[in-house]
Structure formats: structure tokens, C-alpha cells
Amino acid sequence: MFVFAIIAALLVIAATAWFFYFVYTPPLSPPELKATVTNGTMNIDGHERSYQAVIPIDLPTNPALLIMFHGTGQDARSIRKASGYGFDVLAVERGFIVVYPNAYKGAWRDARKVGDNPARRENIDDEAFVHELISYFRQSNSIDRSRVFAAGFSNGGQMIIRLAATMPETFAGLAAIGATQPTVDNFAISTSISSVPMLLVAGTRDPIVPYNGGIISLWGFSPRGSALSVPDTAGYFAKMNGITTSPTVEDLPHRAESGDSSVFVTQYRQNGYASVELYTVINGGHAIPNPRYAAPRILGFSTHDLDTPRVVWSFFEGLPARTPAGH
């Protein structure tokens, strides 16, 4: 019995060490903000949908709105932490509202055919939720309807890809982090005929979303079907936007604390066409790179060379206003 007790104790120690090394992340408290953090609900097709919003106290007249979608198993609170509260800080600095909607039972009904979640099984209308959020903040805070943006991570990034196809005219710009375009056989919706500015962020060693394309899965389990490579995803959106010129590539400054990781940006730009930008994190994993929060090691490495919330908002701020027809 003594031997078995020793073995059991060693297994517990090993499991605990594994958890703390690969899964545990240090707590990160929200920063002090001159903003109100509100929670709200709304009824969409008989389902109660919820969200959390960060609204600066010194909000300018007709502010922009950013909708940030979380990944599978996350929620509004955890995606704020995963992004290092960067969008919250920027909302106060730059004077816009950021809203974090909660997915139906933990996951969005995204752009893929393959994959099982309640939103897909129950045919949840996430687009209606998005429309209602925009309408609500237009009425409550007089947002500038021509400056509505959306970003998302992982399953939330796949939701961005869905929105790019189903309602691109709604947004002045979109950003997908840790998400790639599904292959034709796995794409659940028709291709849009409208273009939209798109920013992408991806790691070359993402264990969930393969940088070079292929089957998306959770370490080999729960496959989500096949997807294009990250470079091909950027090329897909550039083509959709009508860009025919070759992209430019630029390395970002490297910081010593980033170790073996580095970042380069590929830009597709052509006068008169919606631009596409891709930030590639060499040796990066499935994360939202930012200076305040490092993702669990099981998801791969992050980097200090990229502040994702800041480059996303910088991209959005540089885009022209876009008012949907009828507004």
C-alpha cells in the first residue's frame, strides 16, 4: 500500500506541475479606467443574449463602436483578459465603445460546415444579435453608424469570417485573430460580392489553426474541417477586395524579451480598394499577442513584438467611414 501511495502522490505532483506549466496563467486585474463597464441582455428569437460593454466616461459625440468576439469556451470577461485589456484601454484613450458579446452556450455559429456546437445545431441567428447590438448602441450612445468595426479571436475570428461574407457592408473594417478562411467544401455560406477591409493575426506554430492550412482541431480532437493557409487566407480577402498588386512585407522591431519569436506584416494595398493586412508571428501560437497577458503554454508562445489590440485599432482608425445603405 505504501508503494501505491507514493506512486499516487508522484502522479498528483506530476499532474499539478503539468497544469501550472502548460495551463495556468497568472491573474491579471483590470486596469483602472475612466469608463463604465456594463452588462446587458437582449432577446433574439426567443433566446436571451448577453454582452459586456466598456463605455468611456468622457465619450465624444458620435463615437465609433467595436464589437469583439471571444473564442470557444471563453466569454466577455475572459476575452478582455486574453487581450490584456488592451481594447478597454484604447477605448478610453481613443474615445470609442467596445462591446464584448457572449456566444450562445459558449460558441458562435461561424462560417464552417464541420464542427458541432449548440449554436449550429439550433440554427442560432448570431447576425441578428450583431444587428441588435449596433441598433442598441446607436440609440443609447449615438454611435457613428459609419464607423462600426468588429474583431474576433479563434471561433470569434471565424465569426468575423462569416460576417465578411454575410454582412460586409455593415462594417468599416474587420479583424480575425487565430482564424483562417475555410476551404470551399467547408464553407457554410455563399461568397460575398462586397469587399471589406480585413486585418489578420496568426502564429506559425498555432496548435489549433495550422498556419500552412489543413484540418483545424483541438490537438487532434473535435475536428472543425479544413481551412486555407494563413497566407492564402490573406490572398483570398485581397482577391475578394479586387486588389491585383503584389503585397509588401516589413519586419517589426524585435524586442529581447520576445526570445525566438518575431513578427512581420504583409500589406495588400491598392488605391480605391479595401486593404488587407496580415501580421505573422514567427513561432507564435494560438493567442492574442499583447504586452500584458501571455496565453497558456499549451496554446503555444506569444510575443512582445506585437500589441494586437493597438495594431487592430490603428488599422481601423485609418480606414474611411462606411455607412450602410438605408442609414
Backbone torsions as a table, in degrees:
resi	resn	phi	psi	omega
1	MET	NA	-38.4	-179.6
2	PHE	-59.9	-41.7	-180.0
3	VAL	-62.3	-44.1	179.6
4	PHE	-63.4	-36.7	178.8
5	ALA	-64.6	-41.4	177.9
6	ILE	-63.1	-43.9	179.8
7	ILE	-62.7	-43.5	179.3
8	ALA	-61.9	-42.1	179.3
9	ALA	-63.6	-41.4	178.9
10	LEU	-64.6	-38.3	177.9
11	LEU	-65.2	-40.1	177.9
12	VAL	-63.8	-43.5	179.2
13	ILE	-62.5	-43.5	-179.7
14	ALA	-64.0	-43.3	179.4
15	ALA	-64.3	-40.5	179.1
16	THR	-64.7	-44.4	178.8
17	ALA	-62.1	-41.7	178.6
18	TRP	-61.1	-45.2	-179.2
19	PHE	-61.0	-48.6	-176.2
20	PHE	-67.4	-31.2	-179.1
21	TYR	-80.2	-43.5	-171.7
22	PHE	-97.6	-26.6	-171.5
23	VAL	-114.5	-41.0	-174.2
24	TYR	-66.1	140.1	171.0
25	THR	-129.4	142.2	-179.7
26	PRO	-60.6	147.8	177.9
27	PRO	-62.1	146.7	179.1
28	LEU	-133.7	113.1	-177.8
29	SER	-81.3	147.2	176.0
30	PRO	-60.9	143.8	178.6
31	PRO	-72.6	160.8	173.5
32	GLU	-70.5	121.8	-175.0
33	LEU	-126.3	142.3	169.8
34	LYS	-84.7	68.4	-175.4
35	ALA	-154.9	159.1	174.5
36	THR	-103.4	128.1	175.8
37	VAL	-100.9	115.0	-175.3
38	THR	-116.4	151.4	174.0
39	ASN	-115.7	137.4	-179.3
40	GLY	-143.2	163.7	176.5
41	THR	-134.4	157.9	173.6
42	MET	-152.1	152.6	-178.2
43	ASN	-95.5	122.5	178.8
44	ILE	-122.4	110.6	178.2
45	ASP	53.0	39.8	177.3
46	GLY	85.7	0.3	178.8
47	HIS	-109.9	133.1	175.4
48	GLU	-78.6	119.3	178.4
49	ARG	-110.6	145.8	-174.7
50	SER	-127.7	163.9	-179.2
51	TYR	-157.3	164.6	171.2
52	GLN	-126.7	137.0	-177.6
53	ALA	-128.5	143.6	174.5
54	VAL	-110.7	114.3	-174.8
55	ILE	-119.3	111.1	-180.0
56	PRO	-57.2	143.6	177.9
57	ILE	-66.9	-42.4	178.6
58	ASP	-93.1	61.7	-176.9
59	LEU	-78.8	128.8	178.6
60	PRO	-70.9	169.1	175.8
61	THR	-68.2	138.1	179.0
62	ASN	50.8	62.7	-178.8
63	PRO	-74.9	162.9	172.1
64	ALA	-76.7	162.4	177.2
65	LEU	-125.6	132.0	174.0
66	LEU	-117.8	125.9	175.1
67	ILE	-104.0	123.4	-176.7
68	MET	-115.5	117.6	-176.8
69	PHE	-95.4	131.5	179.5
70	HIS	-82.9	171.9	178.5
71	GLY	-90.7	176.6	179.1
72	THR	-57.0	132.0	178.3
73	GLY	80.8	-7.5	176.0
74	GLN	-92.4	-179.4	172.2
75	ASP	-149.9	-173.6	-176.7
76	ALA	-57.3	-43.2	-178.0
77	ARG	-66.0	-45.1	-175.1
78	SER	-72.7	-30.5	178.4
79	ILE	-73.5	-29.3	173.7
80	ARG	-62.3	-43.6	178.5
81	LYS	-67.3	-44.7	-177.0
82	ALA	-61.4	-26.4	177.4
83	SER	-94.1	12.4	178.5
84	GLY	65.9	23.0	-175.6
85	TYR	56.9	22.0	-176.4
86	GLY	-64.8	-39.0	179.6
87	PHE	-69.4	-32.9	176.7
88	ASP	-61.9	-48.4	-179.4
89	VAL	-61.5	-43.7	-179.6
90	LEU	-66.5	-34.4	178.4
91	ALA	-58.6	-41.1	178.4
92	VAL	-72.7	-44.0	-179.2
93	GLU	-62.3	-44.0	-170.7
94	ARG	-103.5	-7.1	173.8
95	GLY	76.5	55.8	174.1
96	PHE	-138.4	169.0	177.2
97	ILE	-99.7	135.9	173.1
98	VAL	-118.9	128.2	179.9
99	VAL	-118.8	136.2	-178.6
100	TYR	-114.4	96.4	178.8
101	PRO	-74.9	150.8	176.1
102	ASN	-97.4	133.1	179.8
103	ALA	-70.6	161.8	177.3
104	TYR	-74.2	114.3	179.8
105	LYS	51.6	38.2	168.9
106	GLY	94.3	-5.8	-178.3
107	ALA	-150.8	151.7	179.9
108	TRP	-90.5	152.9	171.1
109	ARG	-83.8	88.7	-169.3
110	ASP	-87.9	-158.0	-170.6
111	ALA	-87.8	-0.1	-173.3
112	ARG	-97.6	149.9	174.3
113	LYS	-79.8	-38.8	-174.4
114	VAL	-88.7	142.4	179.5
115	GLY	122.2	136.5	-175.2
116	ASP	-112.7	118.5	171.6
117	ASN	-150.3	161.7	-176.2
118	PRO	-58.3	-36.7	-178.8
119	ALA	-62.1	-39.2	178.6
120	ARG	-73.9	-44.0	-178.8
121	ARG	-61.9	-37.6	-176.0
122	GLU	-97.2	7.7	176.0
123	ASN	55.1	47.9	-178.4
124	ILE	-68.9	135.5	-178.4
125	ASP	-93.0	84.6	179.2
126	ASP	-70.1	-28.2	176.4
127	GLU	-62.0	-38.0	178.0
128	ALA	-64.2	-37.2	176.1
129	PHE	-61.6	-44.0	179.4
130	VAL	-62.8	-46.4	178.7
131	HIS	-58.9	-41.5	-178.4
132	GLU	-68.1	-37.7	176.4
133	LEU	-61.0	-46.4	-179.9
134	ILE	-62.2	-44.4	179.1
135	SER	-61.9	-42.2	-179.2
136	TYR	-62.3	-48.2	-177.0
137	PHE	-73.8	-20.7	172.8
138	ARG	-69.4	-40.2	179.8
139	GLN	-75.7	-40.4	-173.6
140	SER	-83.5	-31.4	-174.2
141	ASN	-129.8	7.7	176.8
142	SER	53.2	46.1	178.5
143	ILE	-61.1	154.8	175.5
144	ASP	-77.5	108.2	-175.4
145	ARG	-63.5	-18.3	179.3
146	SER	-86.2	-2.5	-178.6
147	ARG	-130.3	58.1	175.8
148	VAL	-106.4	127.7	-176.5
149	PHE	-126.7	161.6	175.7
150	ALA	-144.7	145.4	176.3
151	ALA	-140.1	159.4	179.6
152	GLY	-159.9	155.7	-179.6
153	PHE	-118.6	134.2	175.4
154	SER	59.6	-120.9	175.9
155	ASN	-56.5	-33.2	174.2
156	GLY	-67.5	-33.8	174.3
157	GLY	-67.3	-36.5	174.4
158	GLN	-65.3	-31.9	174.7
159	MET	-64.8	-37.1	176.2
160	ILE	-61.9	-42.4	179.0
161	ILE	-63.6	-36.1	175.1
162	ARG	-64.0	-46.4	-179.3
163	LEU	-63.0	-32.9	178.2
164	ALA	-63.2	-25.7	-179.5
165	ALA	-95.8	-34.9	-173.1
166	THR	-94.3	-30.2	-177.9
167	MET	-149.1	53.2	-177.6
168	PRO	-63.8	-31.0	-177.3
169	GLU	-68.6	-12.6	-179.3
170	THR	-74.0	-25.0	-170.2
171	PHE	-116.7	145.3	173.8
172	ALA	-81.9	-16.9	178.1
173	GLY	-174.4	153.9	-179.5
174	LEU	-132.6	156.8	177.0
175	ALA	-144.4	128.4	179.1
176	ALA	-117.3	124.1	-178.0
177	ILE	-113.6	125.4	179.7
178	GLY	63.8	41.0	-179.4
179	ALA	-149.7	145.7	-179.1
180	THR	-132.1	158.7	-179.6
181	GLN	-66.4	126.5	176.1
182	PRO	-62.2	150.7	173.6
183	THR	-68.1	164.7	-174.5
184	VAL	-54.8	-42.0	-177.9
185	ASP	-70.0	-15.0	-177.7
186	ASN	-112.6	4.6	-176.4
187	PHE	-90.1	119.3	-170.1
188	ALA	-82.2	-8.5	-174.4
189	ILE	-134.1	165.9	179.3
190	SER	-74.8	151.3	178.5
191	THR	-69.0	136.1	179.3
192	SER	-72.6	152.6	174.7
193	ILE	-100.0	-1.6	179.0
194	SER	-104.1	148.7	179.4
195	SER	-97.0	163.0	176.8
196	VAL	-155.5	137.4	175.5
197	PRO	-59.7	137.6	-174.1
198	MET	-136.6	134.1	172.5
199	LEU	-117.8	137.2	-179.6
200	LEU	-124.2	143.9	173.8
201	VAL	-131.6	129.5	-177.1
202	ALA	-152.2	151.2	176.9
203	GLY	-105.9	143.8	-177.5
204	THR	-74.1	-14.3	178.9
205	ARG	-121.6	38.3	177.5
206	ASP	-68.7	120.0	-177.9
207	PRO	-78.9	-9.2	-178.4
208	ILE	-102.3	-49.9	-176.9
209	VAL	-112.1	101.3	-175.3
210	PRO	-63.3	126.7	-177.8
211	TYR	-58.6	-37.0	-177.5
212	ASN	-90.5	11.6	177.5
213	GLY	88.4	166.4	-179.8
214	GLY	127.4	-153.9	-176.2
215	ILE	-82.9	126.9	173.6
216	ILE	-86.6	131.2	-179.3
217	SER	-158.1	171.0	175.5
218	LEU	-96.2	86.1	-178.8
219	TRP	54.8	40.5	178.7
220	GLY	94.5	-10.3	179.5
221	PHE	-106.3	162.5	176.8
222	SER	47.4	61.9	-179.3
223	PRO	-60.4	142.0	178.5
224	ARG	-109.9	17.4	179.5
225	GLY	85.6	179.4	-174.4
226	SER	-91.1	155.7	-178.9
227	ALA	-144.2	159.6	175.9
228	LEU	-68.7	164.2	171.9
229	SER	-68.0	165.8	178.1
230	VAL	-63.1	-49.9	177.2
231	PRO	-59.0	-38.4	178.9
232	ASP	-68.8	-30.5	175.5
233	THR	-64.8	-43.9	176.8
234	ALA	-62.4	-42.8	178.2
235	GLY	-64.3	-34.9	177.9
236	TYR	-60.3	-48.4	-178.7
237	PHE	-70.6	-34.8	175.6
238	ALA	-61.0	-42.9	178.2
239	LYS	-65.3	-43.4	177.8
240	MET	-59.5	-33.1	-179.3
241	ASN	-84.6	-2.7	176.5
242	GLY	88.0	10.0	-177.8
243	ILE	-77.9	129.1	-179.6
244	THR	-116.9	-11.0	179.9
245	THR	-80.2	157.1	179.6
246	SER	-72.3	147.7	180.0
247	PRO	-76.0	162.0	172.9
248	THR	-106.3	152.0	-178.1
249	VAL	-127.4	135.4	-178.9
250	GLU	-141.8	134.8	175.9
251	ASP	-80.8	139.6	173.5
252	LEU	-84.7	154.2	177.9
253	PRO	-57.6	141.3	-177.5
254	HIS	-100.7	136.3	177.8
255	ARG	-108.5	141.4	-175.4
256	ALA	-57.9	-36.4	-177.7
257	GLU	-70.1	-7.9	177.7
258	SER	-82.4	-7.7	175.8
259	GLY	59.6	-127.6	-176.0
260	ASP	-83.0	-1.0	178.9
261	SER	-86.1	155.8	174.7
262	SER	-156.5	168.1	-175.3
263	VAL	-136.3	137.6	168.5
264	PHE	-131.9	151.1	-178.2
265	VAL	-113.7	132.3	175.8
266	THR	-108.2	123.6	-175.3
267	GLN	-117.8	127.3	172.9
268	TYR	-104.7	110.4	-178.5
269	ARG	-136.5	139.2	176.3
270	GLN	-156.2	131.7	-177.3
271	ASN	-53.6	130.8	177.5
272	GLY	88.6	-0.2	-177.1
273	TYR	-126.8	148.6	178.3
274	ALA	-65.0	130.5	-173.4
275	SER	-82.9	160.5	176.5
276	VAL	-132.6	134.2	177.0
277	GLU	-128.7	138.0	178.0
278	LEU	-125.6	120.8	174.3
279	TYR	-101.2	114.2	-180.0
280	THR	-102.1	124.6	178.2
281	VAL	-99.9	106.8	177.4
282	ILE	-64.4	127.5	-177.3
283	ASN	67.9	11.5	179.2
284	GLY	-80.4	154.4	-179.1
285	GLY	-106.7	-150.5	-176.8
286	HIS	-92.8	86.6	-171.0
287	ALA	-155.0	169.7	171.6
288	ILE	-107.7	92.3	-175.9
289	PRO	-57.2	129.7	177.2
290	ASN	-162.1	160.8	-172.9
291	PRO	-76.9	-9.2	-173.0
292	ARG	-107.6	-22.0	-174.5
293	TYR	-136.6	131.1	176.6
294	ALA	-107.6	129.9	-179.6
295	ALA	-65.4	159.2	175.1
296	PRO	-54.7	143.2	-177.3
297	ARG	-59.0	-26.3	-179.6
298	ILE	-63.9	-21.0	178.4
299	LEU	-92.3	1.3	-179.5
300	GLY	99.1	-178.7	-175.0
301	PHE	-90.2	153.7	174.2
302	SER	-107.8	-159.9	-179.5
303	THR	-155.5	153.4	173.4
304	HIS	-95.7	0.6	-178.2
305	ASP	-80.6	-9.0	-176.3
306	LEU	-135.9	127.7	171.7
307	ASP	-104.4	91.4	-171.9
308	THR	-57.2	-50.0	179.2
309	PRO	-55.5	-38.4	-177.5
310	ARG	-71.0	-39.9	179.5
311	VAL	-71.8	-32.8	176.9
312	VAL	-63.2	-48.9	-177.8
313	TRP	-69.8	-34.7	176.2
314	SER	-61.0	-41.4	176.8
315	PHE	-61.5	-46.9	-178.6
316	PHE	-63.8	-43.7	-178.0
317	GLU	-61.6	-28.7	-178.5
318	GLY	-84.1	-0.7	-176.5
319	LEU	-90.3	152.2	176.5
320	PRO	-71.2	153.0	176.5
321	ALA	-63.8	153.4	-178.3
322	ARG	-144.6	105.6	-179.4
323	THR	-98.0	121.4	178.3
324	PRO	-63.6	152.1	178.3
325	ALA	-59.2	138.6	177.5
326	GLY	90.4	0.6	-179.3
327	HIS	-114.4	NA	NA
